[in-house]
Structure formats: structure tokens, C-alpha cells
């Protein structure tokens, strides 16, 4: 019993709790304040919704295996303005993924709240108004990144290389299907 109790005390010390006290129903005492309980759809650090979209601030950003500089770099994002989905937060780090699901932990300073979107349909039509019968003013190739200006339930107004117009939400990655942006 002494060996198990010693292991439980060691593990408990590492975790900040007393596993031995839990095993024996003794009251647990701790000098630490109680940890903040996080909701599954809200970030513990920012209190912003999860998942949410942001963009890559610069032209390069390292995605690491874990939240810290000591973790290995698994992926490097190389397109400025690329939309990324934040799925978790830990201190100054955000777990992000791109449209293909690749990603990792990125320092928050590499991310921007400026919204962008990736065109997911080849030769997607950019229209004058949010209507299927509106005049097509341009077409965008698959993989083009544009800035999101506003979105209604079915359409988003985007700026692609300085050309502004409306594109179907279904042709974009970087905005939720039910999201409204004003």
C-alpha cells in the first residue's frame, strides 16, 4: 500500500491534486484557486466562440505540434491572408486548421481578426448583387483568397484583387454556413 500511496501522491503533486486523498475520501485541500471551467464552444482565454475563423497576418506562420516554442513545427502556412479556423486556445497559442484540415498550434500574434475566405469552386462567379440573376462581373479560380466584407444567409460580399462583388457562400471556405457578417 505504501508504494501505491507514494505513486498516487507523486502523480497528484504533478497534477495539482491529491489522488491519495480522493482514494480515502479525505477532504482535498489545495493552495491553488479552482480552475476555470471552460465551455466546449467558447475559448477559455478569449471567451470568443469556438470554432471561429481568422486569417494569417503575415506571409508565413509555423504550426507546431503543441502550444509552445519547444514543440516541433509540423506545418508552415505560407499565404498571407489565408483563412484559418481556430479550434482551441491555450494561453497565447491557438490551434488552427486550414481548409484541408492541416494545422497545429500557432502563436496568436501571427493571426488577424480580419476575415478572409478561400474560393473552393473553380471559376466561381462574382456578381454585382446577391442574386442568381445579377450580372457576373468576374470569375475566380479555385484557391483564390479574398477579403470578406459582409455576408447574408446565402451570399458573401468579397474583395478579390480589388474587385468587389457577391459570391455564393457555398463557393467559399472561411465563413460558417449560418454566419451573418455586417
MARTI-773987 format. One record per residue: z negated, x, y of N, C-alpha, C, O in turn; residue number from 1; residue in three letters. Coordinates in nm, 4 decimals. Example, Ala and Ser with C-alpha at 12.3 -4.5 7.8 and 13.67 -1.06 7.14 Angstrom:
2
-0.7800_1.3190_-0.5690_-0.7800_1.2300_-0.4500_-0.7800_1.3200_-0.3300_-0.8465_1.4236_-0.3319_1_ALA .
-0.7080_1.2850_-0.2250_-0.7140_1.3670_-0.1060_-0.7870_1.2900_0.0030_-0.8039_1.3409_0.1138_2_SER .
This chain:
182
0.0000_0.0831_-0.1191_0.0000_0.0000_0.0000_0.0000_0.0869_0.1244_0.0624_0.0510_0.2243_1_UNK .
-0.0686_0.2002_0.1208_-0.0776_0.2870_0.2374_0.0605_0.3391_0.2754_0.0939_0.3447_0.3938_2_UNK .
0.1398_0.3767_0.1782_0.2736_0.4301_0.2051_0.3598_0.3209_0.2698_0.4289_0.3497_0.3675_3_UNK .
0.3585_0.1986_0.2199_0.4353_0.0875_0.2772_0.3840_0.0558_0.4163_0.4637_0.0326_0.5072_4_UNK .
0.2539_0.0542_0.4349_0.1966_0.0259_0.5664_0.2398_0.1323_0.6665_0.2718_0.0999_0.7809_5_UNK .
0.2413_0.2590_0.6249_0.2842_0.3665_0.7137_0.4300_0.3522_0.7536_0.4655_0.3745_0.8693_6_UNK .
0.5145_0.3150_0.6583_0.6570_0.2946_0.6875_0.6742_0.1749_0.7810_0.7526_0.1810_0.8757_7_UNK .
0.6013_0.0662_0.7550_0.6106_-0.0511_0.8409_0.5630_-0.0189_0.9823_0.6219_-0.0658_1.0797_8_UNK .
0.4584_0.0596_0.9940_0.4084_0.0978_1.1263_0.5106_0.1838_1.1988_0.5314_0.1663_1.3188_9_UNK .
0.5759_0.2778_1.1272_0.6773_0.3637_1.1873_0.7980_0.2823_1.2319_0.8455_0.2986_1.3443_10_UNK .
0.8475_0.1956_1.1460_0.9611_0.1104_1.1821_0.9232_0.0192_1.2975_1.0022_-0.0002_1.3898_11_UNK .
0.8048_-0.0362_1.2931_0.7584_-0.1233_1.4012_0.7493_-0.0491_1.5324_0.7850_-0.1036_1.6369_12_UNK .
0.7016_0.0757_1.5291_0.6919_0.1549_1.6520_0.8298_0.1788_1.7105_0.8469_0.1743_1.8323_13_UNK .
0.9276_0.2040_1.6260_1.0649_0.2257_1.6725_1.1254_0.0985_1.7307_1.2056_0.1048_1.8239_14_UNK .
1.0877_-0.0154_1.6770_1.1433_-0.1430_1.7231_1.0599_-0.2066_1.8335_1.1026_-0.3050_1.8939_15_UNK .
0.9426_-0.1524_1.8606_0.8581_-0.2091_1.9656_0.7730_-0.3253_1.9174_0.7187_-0.3995_1.9993_16_UNK .
0.7600_-0.3428_1.7863_0.6749_-0.4489_1.7325_0.5901_-0.3920_1.6195_0.6149_-0.2816_1.5710_17_UNK .
0.4943_-0.4655_1.5804_0.4098_-0.4231_1.4690_0.4459_-0.5056_1.3473_0.4047_-0.6209_1.3351_18_UNK .
0.5231_-0.4465_1.2572_0.5608_-0.5184_1.1361_0.4399_-0.5360_1.0449_0.4294_-0.6360_0.9739_19_UNK .
0.3480_-0.4381_1.0468_0.2292_-0.4489_0.9638_0.1448_-0.5683_1.0071_0.0940_-0.6428_0.9233_20_UNK .
0.1301_-0.5862_1.1376_0.0532_-0.6998_1.1881_0.1193_-0.8307_1.1483_0.0506_-0.9281_1.1175_21_UNK .
0.2542_-0.8339_1.1487_0.3234_-0.9556_1.1096_0.3018_-0.9848_0.9616_0.2900_-1.1007_0.9216_22_UNK .
0.2968_-0.8797_0.8807_0.2771_-0.8982_0.7379_0.1376_-0.9525_0.7067_0.1208_-1.0292_0.6118_23_UNK .
0.0366_-0.9128_0.7868_-0.1014_-0.9519_0.7573_-0.1495_-1.0682_0.8432_-0.2679_-1.1018_0.8396_24_UNK .
-0.0607_-1.1303_0.9201_-0.0925_-1.2421_1.0075_-0.1915_-1.2056_1.1177_-0.2532_-1.2945_1.1763_25_UNK .
-0.2077_-1.0781_1.1470_-0.2939_-1.0362_1.2569_-0.2192_-1.0588_1.3879_-0.0961_-1.0558_1.3890_26_UNK .
-0.2904_-1.0811_1.4980_-0.2212_-1.1024_1.6260_-0.1424_-0.9773_1.6671_-0.1895_-0.8648_1.6500_27_UNK .
-0.0239_-0.9981_1.7207_0.0605_-0.8883_1.7649_0.0338_-0.8648_1.9125_0.0437_-0.9566_1.9939_28_UNK .
0.0000_-0.7417_1.9461_-0.0216_-0.7078_2.0856_0.0815_-0.6049_2.1264_0.1196_-0.5188_2.0471_29_UNK .
0.1262_-0.6141_2.2494_0.2276_-0.5218_2.2987_0.2088_-0.5018_2.4480_0.1741_-0.5952_2.5203_30_UNK .
0.2318_-0.3801_2.4933_0.2258_-0.3500_2.6355_0.3566_-0.3862_2.7049_0.3624_-0.3890_2.8278_31_UNK .
0.4605_-0.4136_2.6287_0.5921_-0.4452_2.6845_0.5986_-0.5914_2.7260_0.5406_-0.6773_2.6596_32_UNK .
0.6686_-0.6203_2.8352_0.6899_-0.7618_2.8683_0.7818_-0.8245_2.7641_0.8601_-0.7534_2.7011_33_UNK .
0.7742_-0.9550_2.7447_0.8614_-1.0184_2.6460_1.0073_-0.9996_2.6851_1.0435_-1.0081_2.8024_34_UNK .
1.0909_-0.9737_2.5834_1.2330_-0.9543_2.6101_1.2966_-1.0836_2.6557_1.2604_-1.1926_2.6112_35_UNK .
1.3929_-1.0688_2.7462_1.4665_-1.1848_2.7973_1.5518_-1.2422_2.6845_1.6258_-1.1698_2.6179_36_UNK .
1.5406_-1.3696_2.6647_1.6208_-1.4353_2.5631_1.7583_-1.4667_2.6205_1.7696_-1.5345_2.7226_37_UNK .
1.8617_-1.4179_2.5553_1.9981_-1.4373_2.6034_2.0594_-1.5604_2.5378_2.0325_-1.5920_2.4219_38_UNK .
2.1414_-1.6278_2.6148_2.2170_-1.7392_2.5606_2.3487_-1.6841_2.5066_2.3995_-1.5857_2.5605_39_UNK .
2.4056_-1.7439_2.4023_2.5273_-1.6885_2.3419_2.6494_-1.6931_2.4345_2.7427_-1.6149_2.4162_40_UNK .
2.6506_-1.7820_2.5324_2.7691_-1.7956_2.6183_2.7459_-1.7458_2.7605_2.8241_-1.7760_2.8507_41_UNK .
2.6373_-1.6687_2.7810_2.6051_-1.6156_2.9134_2.5635_-1.4696_2.8987_2.4841_-1.4361_2.8108_42_UNK .
2.6166_-1.3830_2.9842_2.5824_-1.2418_2.9792_2.4384_-1.2170_3.0209_2.3931_-1.2707_3.1219_43_UNK .
2.3661_-1.1364_2.9444_2.2250_-1.1058_2.9731_2.2091_-1.0244_3.1009_2.1054_-1.0337_3.1665_44_UNK .
2.3086_-0.9455_3.1374_2.2975_-0.8585_3.2540_2.3382_-0.9318_3.3813_2.2661_-0.9282_3.4810_45_UNK .
2.4533_-0.9980_3.3784_2.5094_-1.0592_3.4996_2.4835_-1.2083_3.5119_2.4993_-1.2647_3.6201_46_UNK .
2.4443_-1.2726_3.4042_2.4307_-1.4188_3.3979_2.5631_-1.4898_3.4219_2.5649_-1.6070_3.4595_47_UNK .
2.6737_-1.4196_3.4005_2.8068_-1.4793_3.4111_2.8498_-1.5273_3.2730_2.7983_-1.4797_3.1718_48_UNK .
2.9449_-1.6222_3.2681_2.9864_-1.6761_3.1379_3.0514_-1.5713_3.0472_3.1159_-1.4775_3.0938_49_UNK .
3.0324_-1.5900_2.9173_3.0975_-1.5081_2.8152_3.1675_-1.6014_2.7187_3.1107_-1.7048_2.6836_50_UNK .
3.2876_-1.5703_2.6744_3.3711_-1.4628_2.7263_3.4266_-1.4982_2.8644_3.4305_-1.6149_2.9035_51_UNK .
3.4694_-1.3946_2.9373_3.5341_-1.4142_3.0673_3.6387_-1.3056_3.0853_3.6358_-1.2031_3.0173_52_UNK .
3.7306_-1.3290_3.1769_3.8391_-1.2334_3.1992_3.8170_-1.1525_3.3257_3.7671_-1.2033_3.4262_53_UNK .
3.8549_-1.0260_3.3189_3.8546_-0.9330_3.4312_3.9830_-0.8512_3.4198_4.0674_-0.8795_3.3348_54_UNK .
3.9978_-0.7503_3.5051_4.1136_-0.6621_3.4926_4.0686_-0.5171_3.5003_3.9596_-0.4869_3.5490_55_UNK .
4.1540_-0.4283_3.4515_4.1282_-0.2851_3.4577_4.1507_-0.2388_3.6004_4.2585_-0.2596_3.6562_56_UNK .
4.0495_-0.1760_3.6605_4.0551_-0.1383_3.8020_4.1546_-0.0255_3.8271_4.2356_-0.0353_3.9193_57_UNK .
4.1507_0.0785_3.7496_4.2383_0.1937_3.7703_4.3504_0.1972_3.6688_4.3789_0.0977_3.6021_58_UNK .
4.4133_0.3122_3.6580_4.5257_0.3244_3.5652_4.4826_0.3729_3.4270_4.5650_0.3840_3.3363_59_UNK .
4.3531_0.4018_3.4112_4.3051_0.4478_3.2817_4.1587_0.4103_3.2637_4.0790_0.4192_3.3571_60_UNK .
4.1248_0.3684_3.1425_3.9868_0.3347_3.1108_3.9583_0.3588_2.9644_4.0312_0.3106_2.8778_61_UNK .
3.8523_0.4334_2.9361_3.8143_0.4632_2.7981_3.7318_0.3500_2.7391_3.6363_0.3021_2.8003_62_UNK .
3.7699_0.3085_2.6208_3.6930_0.2095_2.5457_3.6197_0.2849_2.4350_3.6819_0.3489_2.3502_63_UNK .
3.4886_0.2764_2.4371_3.4059_0.3541_2.3454_3.3524_0.2690_2.2308_3.3498_0.1462_2.2385_64_UNK .
3.3101_0.3360_2.1254_3.2569_0.2681_2.0076_3.1256_0.1966_2.0375_3.0949_0.0957_1.9740_65_UNK .
3.0481_0.2466_2.1325_2.9211_0.1862_2.1702_2.8999_0.1978_2.3198_2.9779_0.2634_2.3887_66_UNK .
2.7947_0.1345_2.3709_2.7686_0.1346_2.5152_2.6974_0.2616_2.5624_2.5751_0.2627_2.5762_67_UNK .
2.7727_0.3669_2.5867_2.7165_0.4924_2.6361_2.8184_0.6041_2.6287_2.9121_0.5990_2.5490_68_UNK .
2.7996_0.7052_2.7123_2.8942_0.8174_2.7172_2.8913_0.9029_2.5917_2.9854_0.9784_2.5675_69_UNK .
2.7873_0.8935_2.5121_2.7794_0.9739_2.3900_2.8608_0.9131_2.2755_2.8832_0.9788_2.1739_70_UNK .
2.9043_0.7902_2.2910_2.9823_0.7254_2.1854_3.1285_0.7701_2.1909_3.1833_0.7978_2.2976_71_UNK .
3.1882_0.7760_2.0750_3.3269_0.8194_2.0605_3.4227_0.7237_2.1320_3.4009_0.6026_2.1327_72_UNK .
3.5282_0.7783_2.1917_3.6338_0.6977_2.2540_3.7273_0.6507_2.1433_3.7876_0.7315_2.0727_73_UNK .
3.7386_0.5189_2.1292_3.8266_0.4617_2.0271_3.9627_0.4240_2.0832_4.0618_0.4219_2.0102_74_UNK .
3.9680_0.3941_2.2122_4.0891_0.3383_2.2704_4.0940_0.3753_2.4183_3.9899_0.3838_2.4835_75_UNK .
4.2138_0.3973_2.4714_4.2283_0.4233_2.6140_4.3259_0.3202_2.6706_4.4414_0.3139_2.6285_76_UNK .
4.2796_0.2405_2.7653_4.3659_0.1452_2.8344_4.4393_0.2220_2.9440_4.3771_0.2986_3.0176_77_UNK .
4.5710_0.2025_2.9559_4.6494_0.2847_3.0483_4.7346_0.2042_3.1457_4.8259_0.2598_3.2068_78_UNK .
4.7075_0.0761_3.1618_4.7866_-0.0053_3.2545_4.6961_-0.0660_3.3608_4.6122_-0.1511_3.3313_79_UNK .
4.7140_-0.0217_3.4834_4.6344_-0.0745_3.5941_4.6546_-0.2251_3.6040_4.7666_-0.2747_3.5923_80_UNK .
4.5464_-0.2962_3.6253_4.5539_-0.4410_3.6393_4.5579_-0.5164_3.5082_4.5646_-0.6394_3.5087_81_UNK .
4.5541_-0.4469_3.3961_4.5608_-0.5134_3.2654_4.4462_-0.6127_3.2510_4.3308_-0.5782_3.2766_82_UNK .
4.4771_-0.7365_3.2099_4.3685_-0.8323_3.1881_4.2895_-0.7952_3.0627_4.3466_-0.7549_2.9613_83_UNK .
4.1592_-0.8093_3.0712_4.0699_-0.7809_2.9597_3.9682_-0.8935_2.9501_3.9293_-0.9528_3.0507_84_UNK .
3.9260_-0.9219_2.8278_3.8253_-1.0269_2.8059_3.6920_-0.9596_2.7752_3.6814_-0.8812_2.6809_85_UNK .
3.5907_-0.9909_2.8555_3.4558_-0.9400_2.8302_3.3904_-1.0320_2.7279_3.3865_-1.1538_2.7450_86_UNK .
3.3386_-0.9704_2.6200_3.2752_-1.0484_2.5144_3.1261_-1.0202_2.5014_3.0545_-1.0952_2.4349_87_UNK .
3.0779_-0.9111_2.5652_2.9348_-0.8783_2.5585_2.8990_-0.7857_2.6740_2.9856_-0.7224_2.7343_88_UNK .
2.7688_-0.7792_2.7035_2.7169_-0.6934_2.8096_2.5963_-0.6170_2.7582_2.5167_-0.6694_2.6802_89_UNK .
2.5834_-0.4926_2.8026_2.4633_-0.4150_2.7746_2.4460_-0.3163_2.8895_2.5272_-0.2253_2.9060_90_UNK .
2.3424_-0.3335_2.9676_2.3159_-0.2515_3.0855_2.4434_-0.2410_3.1711_2.4938_-0.3434_3.2173_91_UNK .
2.4961_-0.1204_3.1932_2.6162_-0.1032_3.2765_2.7457_-0.1047_3.1964_2.8503_-0.0639_3.2470_92_UNK .
2.7401_-0.1503_3.0748_2.8560_-0.1479_2.9853_2.8997_-0.2891_2.9498_2.8179_-0.3800_2.9359_93_UNK .
3.0323_-0.3051_2.9353_3.0893_-0.4340_2.8962_3.1789_-0.4119_2.7741_3.2626_-0.3216_2.7729_94_UNK .
3.1603_-0.4952_2.6719_3.2508_-0.4896_2.5563_3.3717_-0.5742_2.5915_3.3592_-0.6924_2.6237_95_UNK .
3.4890_-0.5122_2.5850_3.6118_-0.5804_2.6250_3.7152_-0.5725_2.5130_3.7067_-0.4896_2.4224_96_UNK .
3.8122_-0.6615_2.5231_3.9270_-0.6563_2.4317_4.0509_-0.6980_2.5075_4.0444_-0.7744_2.6038_97_UNK .
4.1654_-0.6459_2.4621_4.2931_-0.6826_2.5238_4.3543_-0.7983_2.4473_4.2896_-0.8564_2.3603_98_UNK .
4.4778_-0.8323_2.4787_4.5440_-0.9487_2.4177_4.5639_-0.9330_2.2676_4.5812_-1.0320_2.1965_99_UNK .
4.5615_-0.8089_2.2190_4.5794_-0.7847_2.0756_4.4472_-0.7653_2.0026_4.4454_-0.7428_1.8816_100_UNK .
4.3372_-0.7740_2.0758_4.2061_-0.7593_2.0153_4.1539_-0.6164_2.0144_4.0429_-0.5923_1.9669_101_UNK .
4.2310_-0.5209_2.0659_4.1858_-0.3815_2.0720_4.0883_-0.3662_2.1875_4.1022_-0.4317_2.2908_102_UNK .
3.9910_-0.2807_2.1700_3.8976_-0.2586_2.2793_3.7741_-0.1854_2.2366_3.7736_-0.1136_2.1367_103_UNK .
3.6699_-0.2040_2.3128_3.5431_-0.1371_2.2893_3.4562_-0.1542_2.4120_3.4738_-0.2484_2.4893_104_UNK .
3.3622_-0.0627_2.4296_3.2685_-0.0683_2.5414_3.3224_0.0140_2.6582_3.3578_0.1308_2.6424_105_UNK .
3.3278_-0.0487_2.7754_3.3817_0.0133_2.8966_3.2739_0.0061_3.0044_3.2037_-0.0944_3.0159_106_UNK .
3.2608_0.1126_3.0832_3.1646_0.1107_3.1936_3.2117_0.0078_3.2961_3.3309_-0.0023_3.3249_107_UNK .
3.1179_-0.0678_3.3504_3.1533_-0.1769_3.4415_3.2300_-0.1296_3.5648_3.3061_-0.2071_3.6226_108_UNK .
3.2118_-0.0048_3.6061_3.2797_0.0451_3.7261_3.4306_0.0570_3.7071_3.5039_0.0708_3.8051_109_UNK .
3.4782_0.0518_3.5828_3.6212_0.0595_3.5554_3.6884_-0.0780_3.5572_3.8098_-0.0889_3.5396_110_UNK .
3.6085_-0.1821_3.5786_3.6598_-0.3190_3.5727_3.6568_-0.3837_3.7106_3.5760_-0.3483_3.7964_111_UNK .
3.7467_-0.4791_3.7291_3.7564_-0.5515_3.8556_3.7517_-0.7015_3.8286_3.7990_-0.7491_3.7254_112_UNK .
3.6944_-0.7739_3.9223_3.6921_-0.9199_3.9131_3.8234_-0.9832_3.9555_3.8402_-1.1045_3.9427_113_UNK .
3.9176_-0.9029_4.0061_4.0498_-0.9544_4.0436_4.1188_-1.0003_3.9157_4.1300_-0.9245_3.8193_114_UNK .
4.1644_-1.1240_3.9159_4.2217_-1.1821_3.7951_4.3691_-1.1494_3.7809_4.4460_-1.1571_3.8767_115_UNK .
4.4064_-1.1131_3.6605_4.5453_-1.0863_3.6284_4.5773_-1.1542_3.4969_4.4882_-1.2026_3.4270_116_UNK .
4.7063_-1.1573_3.4638_4.7488_-1.2194_3.3382_4.8665_-1.1407_3.2820_4.9438_-1.0795_3.3557_117_UNK .
4.8778_-1.1440_3.1520_4.9861_-1.0780_3.0798_5.0832_-1.1848_3.0320_5.0424_-1.2842_2.9719_118_UNK .
5.2114_-1.1641_3.0586_5.3134_-1.2590_3.0131_5.3313_-1.2399_2.8628_5.3591_-1.1293_2.8166_119_UNK .
5.3153_-1.3481_2.7870_5.3203_-1.3415_2.6405_5.4473_-1.4027_2.5821_5.4629_-1.4098_2.4602_120_UNK .
5.5362_-1.4460_2.6675_5.6608_-1.5098_2.6252_5.7770_-1.4355_2.6891_5.7783_-1.4167_2.8108_121_UNK .
5.8741_-1.3931_2.6100_5.9877_-1.3208_2.6668_6.0721_-1.4138_2.7526_6.1050_-1.5254_2.7123_122_UNK .
6.1060_-1.3663_2.8704_6.1862_-1.4389_2.9687_6.1175_-1.5692_3.0106_6.1808_-1.6742_3.0216_123_UNK .
5.9877_-1.5593_3.0332_5.9090_-1.6742_3.0801_5.9560_-1.7114_3.2207_5.9815_-1.6245_3.3040_124_UNK .
5.9668_-1.8393_3.2450_6.0209_-1.8875_3.3731_5.9133_-1.9009_3.4795_5.8058_-1.9563_3.4562_125_UNK .
5.9455_-1.8485_3.5970_5.8622_-1.8603_3.7154_5.9270_-1.9662_3.8026_6.0429_-1.9516_3.8413_126_UNK .
5.8545_-2.0721_3.8342_5.9116_-2.1870_3.9052_5.8518_-2.2018_4.0450_5.7438_-2.1507_4.0743_127_UNK .
5.9251_-2.2731_4.1297_5.8811_-2.2983_4.2675_5.7555_-2.3843_4.2750_5.6728_-2.3676_4.3646_128_UNK .
5.7423_-2.4755_4.1808_5.6311_-2.5704_4.1793_5.5813_-2.5872_4.0355_5.6531_-2.5534_3.9414_129_UNK .
5.4601_-2.6386_4.0176_5.4060_-2.6572_3.8825_5.4632_-2.7821_3.8151_5.3934_-2.8809_3.7921_130_UNK .
5.5922_-2.7737_3.7845_5.6631_-2.8879_3.7263_5.7811_-2.8357_3.6455_5.8504_-2.7434_3.6885_131_UNK .
5.8040_-2.8950_3.5276_5.9157_-2.8517_3.4419_6.0520_-2.8679_3.5081_6.1471_-2.7988_3.4715_132_UNK .
6.0626_-2.9589_3.6055_6.1915_-2.9818_3.6707_6.2089_-2.8993_3.7988_6.3137_-2.9066_3.8630_133_UNK .
6.1070_-2.8210_3.8364_6.1160_-2.7377_3.9571_6.2151_-2.6235_3.9350_6.2404_-2.5828_3.8216_134_UNK .
6.2698_-2.5735_4.0433_6.3687_-2.4657_4.0389_6.3075_-2.3375_3.9824_6.1974_-2.2974_4.0203_135_UNK .
6.3812_-2.2746_3.8914_6.3398_-2.1451_3.8370_6.3766_-2.0387_3.9395_6.4930_-2.0266_3.9774_136_UNK .
6.2782_-1.9618_3.9843_6.3053_-1.8591_4.0851_6.3117_-1.7188_4.0260_6.3651_-1.6271_4.0884_137_UNK .
6.2572_-1.7021_3.9051_6.2621_-1.5719_3.8379_6.2266_-1.5907_3.6915_6.1748_-1.6947_3.6508_138_UNK .
6.2556_-1.4872_3.6132_6.2128_-1.4832_3.4743_6.1369_-1.3534_3.4525_6.1720_-1.2497_3.5087_139_UNK .
6.0340_-1.3599_3.3715_5.9504_-1.2422_3.3456_5.9625_-1.2016_3.1997_5.9594_-1.2854_3.1096_140_UNK .
5.9761_-1.0737_3.1785_5.9835_-1.0211_3.0433_5.8451_-1.0197_2.9778_5.7421_-1.0215_3.0453_141_UNK .
5.8460_-1.0166_2.8472_5.7244_-1.0060_2.7679_5.6489_-0.8796_2.8083_5.7082_-0.7720_2.8170_142_UNK .
5.5195_-0.8919_2.8327_5.4364_-0.7760_2.8644_5.4174_-0.7466_3.0113_5.3419_-0.6559_3.0462_143_UNK .
5.4842_-0.8213_3.0994_5.4667_-0.8009_3.2426_5.3269_-0.8471_3.2821_5.2776_-0.9482_3.2321_144_UNK .
5.2634_-0.7719_3.3724_5.1312_-0.8083_3.4225_5.1454_-0.8575_3.5657_5.2103_-0.7935_3.6484_145_UNK .
5.0845_-0.9712_3.5939_5.0876_-1.0269_3.7283_4.9487_-1.0680_3.7723_4.8562_-1.0770_3.6915_146_UNK .
4.9359_-1.0925_3.8991_4.8068_-1.1357_3.9539_4.7981_-1.2875_3.9515_4.8918_-1.3566_3.9915_147_UNK .
4.6852_-1.3388_3.9045_4.6611_-1.4836_3.9043_4.6157_-1.5250_4.0439_4.5236_-1.4653_4.0997_148_UNK .
4.6794_-1.6257_4.0998_4.6430_-1.6745_4.2318_4.5668_-1.8059_4.2237_4.4681_-1.8253_4.2946_149_UNK .
4.6125_-1.8961_4.1375_4.5430_-2.0221_4.1135_4.5944_-2.0818_3.9838_4.7034_-2.0486_3.9372_150_UNK .
4.5145_-2.1703_3.9263_4.5544_-2.2378_3.8025_4.5068_-2.3822_3.8062_4.3967_-2.4121_3.8525_151_UNK .
4.5920_-2.4711_3.7565_4.5536_-2.6105_3.7338_4.5469_-2.6286_3.5826_4.5555_-2.5286_3.5114_152_UNK .
4.5323_-2.7483_3.5294_4.5173_-2.7615_3.3839_4.6329_-2.7059_3.3007_4.6098_-2.6613_3.1882_153_UNK .
4.7567_-2.7068_3.3518_4.8711_-2.6634_3.2708_4.9482_-2.5441_3.3267_5.0205_-2.4778_3.2523_154_UNK .
4.9343_-2.5160_3.4537_5.0145_-2.4137_3.5200_4.9268_-2.3151_3.5953_4.8146_-2.3468_3.6347_155_UNK .
4.9805_-2.1939_3.6148_4.9140_-2.0949_3.6995_5.0143_-2.0421_3.8013_5.1307_-2.0172_3.7698_156_UNK .
4.9663_-2.0261_3.9229_5.0463_-1.9629_4.0273_5.0178_-1.8136_4.0177_4.9026_-1.7708_4.0256_157_UNK .
5.1238_-1.7345_4.0006_5.1100_-1.5912_3.9798_5.1971_-1.5146_4.0783_5.2920_-1.5679_4.1359_158_UNK .
5.1619_-1.3890_4.0954_5.2435_-1.2973_4.1738_5.2891_-1.1870_4.0794_5.2076_-1.1104_4.0280_159_UNK .
5.4194_-1.1796_4.0573_5.4779_-1.0781_3.9693_5.5671_-0.9881_4.0536_5.6727_-1.0309_4.1001_160_UNK .
5.5257_-0.8658_4.0730_5.6003_-0.7701_4.1565_5.6375_-0.8302_4.2910_5.7492_-0.8108_4.3389_161_UNK .
5.5440_-0.9036_4.3528_5.5662_-0.9601_4.4854_5.6321_-1.0966_4.4863_5.6337_-1.1628_4.5901_162_UNK .
5.6858_-1.1403_4.3753_5.7456_-1.2736_4.3662_5.6387_-1.3709_4.3206_5.5750_-1.3515_4.2170_163_UNK .
5.6197_-1.4772_4.4002_5.5168_-1.5764_4.3667_5.5810_-1.7043_4.3163_5.6836_-1.7499_4.3667_164_UNK .
5.5167_-1.7603_4.2152_5.5646_-1.8851_4.1601_5.4690_-1.9368_4.0541_5.3625_-1.8798_4.0307_165_UNK .
5.5089_-2.0455_3.9909_5.4258_-2.1124_3.8910_5.4799_-2.0868_3.7513_5.6003_-2.0935_3.7271_166_UNK .
5.3867_-2.0567_3.6587_5.4237_-2.0310_3.5199_5.3321_-2.1147_3.4310_5.2151_-2.1361_3.4627_167_UNK .
5.3871_-2.1614_3.3199_5.3054_-2.2361_3.2248_5.1921_-2.1488_3.1733_5.2128_-2.0315_3.1420_168_UNK .
5.0736_-2.2051_3.1647_4.9570_-2.1329_3.1151_4.9787_-2.0814_2.9733_4.9268_-1.9762_2.9361_169_UNK .
5.0549_-2.1552_2.8953_5.0800_-2.1170_2.7566_5.1627_-1.9890_2.7458_5.1711_-1.9311_2.6375_170_UNK .
5.2236_-1.9437_2.8549_5.3030_-1.8208_2.8548_5.2218_-1.7018_2.9058_5.2765_-1.5936_2.9273_171_UNK .
5.0903_-1.7218_2.9251_5.0059_-1.6176_2.9840_4.8834_-1.5895_2.8975_4.8303_-1.6794_2.8323_172_UNK .
4.8392_-1.4632_2.8976_4.7110_-1.4265_2.8385_4.6269_-1.3677_2.9511_4.6711_-1.2776_3.0224_173_UNK .
4.5056_-1.4193_2.9661_4.4173_-1.3725_3.0716_4.3534_-1.4885_3.1453_4.2839_-1.4698_3.2452_174_UNK .
4.3776_-1.6079_3.0951_4.3183_-1.7282_3.1513_4.2895_-1.8239_3.0364_4.3703_-1.8374_2.9445_175_UNK .
4.1739_-1.8903_3.0417_4.1388_-1.9856_2.9363_4.2241_-2.1107_2.9513_4.2646_-2.1455_3.0622_176_UNK .
4.2511_-2.1775_2.8415_4.3383_-2.2961_2.8431_4.2822_-2.4090_2.9293_4.3588_-2.4877_2.9848_177_UNK .
4.1494_-2.4181_2.9414_4.0886_-2.5255_3.0197_4.0381_-2.4776_3.1568_3.9677_-2.5508_3.2263_178_UNK .
4.0739_-2.3562_3.1944_4.0217_-2.2970_3.3183_4.1014_-2.3405_3.4418_4.2244_-2.3450_3.4400_179_UNK .
4.0291_-2.3718_3.5471_4.0879_-2.4045_3.6776_4.0480_-2.2933_3.7729_3.9301_-2.2594_3.7836_180_UNK .
4.1462_-2.2364_3.8425_4.1216_-2.1325_3.9427_4.1749_-2.1838_4.0743_4.2914_-2.2223_4.0844_181_UNK .
4.0898_-2.1844_4.1755_4.1315_-2.2350_4.3061_4.1458_-2.1231_4.4054_4.1803_-2.1473_4.5210_182_UNK .
